[in-house]
Amino acid sequence: MNRIVGNKLKKLRQAKDMSQEEVANGLCMSQSAYARIERGESCSWASYMNRICEFFQLTPEELVKDEEEPIAKNNDLIKENKTLNALLNAYGKIIMMREGEILVLKAIIKGLKSNTQE
């Protein structure tokens, strides 16, 4: 659990482009204590949970949840959906073009039929 929380804190800190010292100051703790939490060497994060959650604007559940695999899977799904949507759009355009061609051909056939019946 310490590693999960430590890794999450490190990612959150880096996402905010902050140093360990800046986060530690925001949490009212020493930089060395915060560094140990980030490395997963300390469980003192539990006593700072409320401060951490408030500082990074997340819930306690989000703090302790291991999301490594789901995040990767979600990113893959998003990429797949974008690719699928692009293909569906392209196929939709092709179908619309073909439907237009079919209407033109039907009109031509109808004209040819009426010419042969005269």
C-alpha positions as CSV (number, residue, x, y, z in Angstrom):
1,M,0.0,0.0,0.0
2,N,2.9,2.4,0.8
3,R,4.3,2.0,-2.7
4,I,0.9,2.6,-4.3
5,V,0.3,5.8,-2.4
6,G,3.9,6.9,-2.9
7,N,3.8,6.3,-6.7
8,K,0.4,8.1,-6.8
9,L,1.8,11.1,-4.9
10,K,4.8,11.3,-7.1
11,K,2.7,11.4,-10.2
12,L,0.3,13.9,-8.7
13,R,3.2,16.1,-7.7
14,Q,4.9,15.9,-11.1
15,A,1.6,16.6,-12.8
16,K,1.4,19.9,-10.8
17,D,5.1,20.5,-11.7
18,M,6.0,20.9,-8.1
19,S,9.1,19.9,-6.1
20,Q,9.0,17.6,-3.1
21,E,9.8,20.5,-0.9
22,E,6.8,22.6,-2.2
23,V,4.4,19.7,-1.6
24,A,5.9,19.0,1.8
25,N,5.5,22.7,2.8
26,G,1.9,22.5,1.6
27,L,1.3,19.5,3.8
28,C,3.2,21.0,6.8
29,M,5.8,18.3,6.9
30,S,9.5,18.0,6.2
31,Q,10.8,17.4,2.8
32,S,12.6,14.2,3.9
33,A,9.4,12.8,5.5
34,Y,7.6,13.5,2.2
35,A,10.4,11.9,0.2
36,R,10.1,8.7,2.3
37,I,6.4,8.6,1.7
38,E,6.9,9.0,-2.1
39,R,9.5,6.2,-2.1
40,G,7.0,3.9,-0.3
41,E,9.4,3.7,2.8
42,S,6.9,5.2,5.2
43,C,3.3,4.7,6.2
44,S,3.1,8.2,7.8
45,W,1.0,9.2,4.8
46,A,-2.0,7.7,6.7
47,S,-1.8,10.3,9.4
48,Y,-1.6,13.0,6.6
49,M,-4.4,11.5,4.5
50,N,-6.9,14.4,5.0
51,R,-4.2,17.0,4.2
52,I,-3.0,15.0,1.2
53,C,-6.5,14.6,-0.2
54,E,-7.3,18.2,0.3
55,F,-4.0,19.4,-1.2
56,F,-4.3,17.2,-4.4
57,Q,-8.1,17.5,-4.5
58,L,-8.9,13.7,-4.4
59,T,-10.8,11.3,-2.2
60,P,-9.1,8.9,0.2
61,E,-10.4,6.0,-2.1
62,E,-8.6,7.6,-5.1
63,L,-5.4,8.0,-3.0
64,V,-5.1,4.3,-2.1
65,K,-6.6,2.8,-5.3
66,D,-4.0,1.1,-7.5
67,E,-4.9,2.3,-11.0
68,E,-1.9,1.4,-13.0
69,E,-3.6,-1.3,-15.2
70,P,-7.0,0.4,-15.5
71,I,-5.4,3.7,-16.7
72,A,-3.5,1.8,-19.4
73,K,-6.6,-0.1,-20.4
74,N,-8.7,3.1,-20.5
75,N,-6.1,4.8,-22.7
76,D,-6.1,1.8,-25.0
77,L,-9.9,1.9,-25.2
78,I,-9.9,5.6,-25.9
79,K,-7.4,5.1,-28.8
80,E,-9.5,2.2,-30.1
81,N,-12.7,4.3,-29.9
82,K,-11.0,7.1,-31.8
83,T,-9.9,4.7,-34.5
84,L,-13.3,3.1,-34.6
85,N,-15.0,6.5,-34.9
86,A,-12.7,7.6,-37.7
87,L,-13.4,4.3,-39.6
88,L,-17.2,4.7,-39.0
89,N,-17.1,8.2,-40.3
90,A,-15.1,7.2,-43.4
91,Y,-17.4,4.3,-44.1
92,G,-20.5,6.5,-43.6
93,K,-19.2,8.9,-46.2
94,I,-18.5,6.0,-48.6
95,I,-22.0,4.6,-48.0
96,M,-23.6,8.0,-48.6
97,M,-21.6,8.4,-51.9
98,R,-22.7,4.9,-53.0
99,E,-26.3,5.6,-52.1
100,G,-26.2,8.7,-54.3
101,E,-24.8,6.7,-57.1
102,I,-27.5,4.1,-56.7
103,L,-30.2,6.8,-57.0
104,V,-28.6,8.1,-60.2
105,L,-28.4,4.6,-61.6
106,K,-32.1,4.0,-60.7
107,A,-33.1,7.2,-62.5
108,I,-31.1,6.1,-65.6
109,I,-32.7,2.6,-65.6
110,K,-36.1,4.1,-65.2
111,G,-35.4,6.5,-68.2
112,L,-34.1,3.6,-70.2
113,K,-37.2,1.5,-69.4
114,S,-39.5,4.3,-70.4
115,N,-37.6,4.8,-73.7
116,T,-37.9,1.1,-74.6
117,Q,-41.6,1.0,-73.9
118,E,-42.3,3.9,-76.3
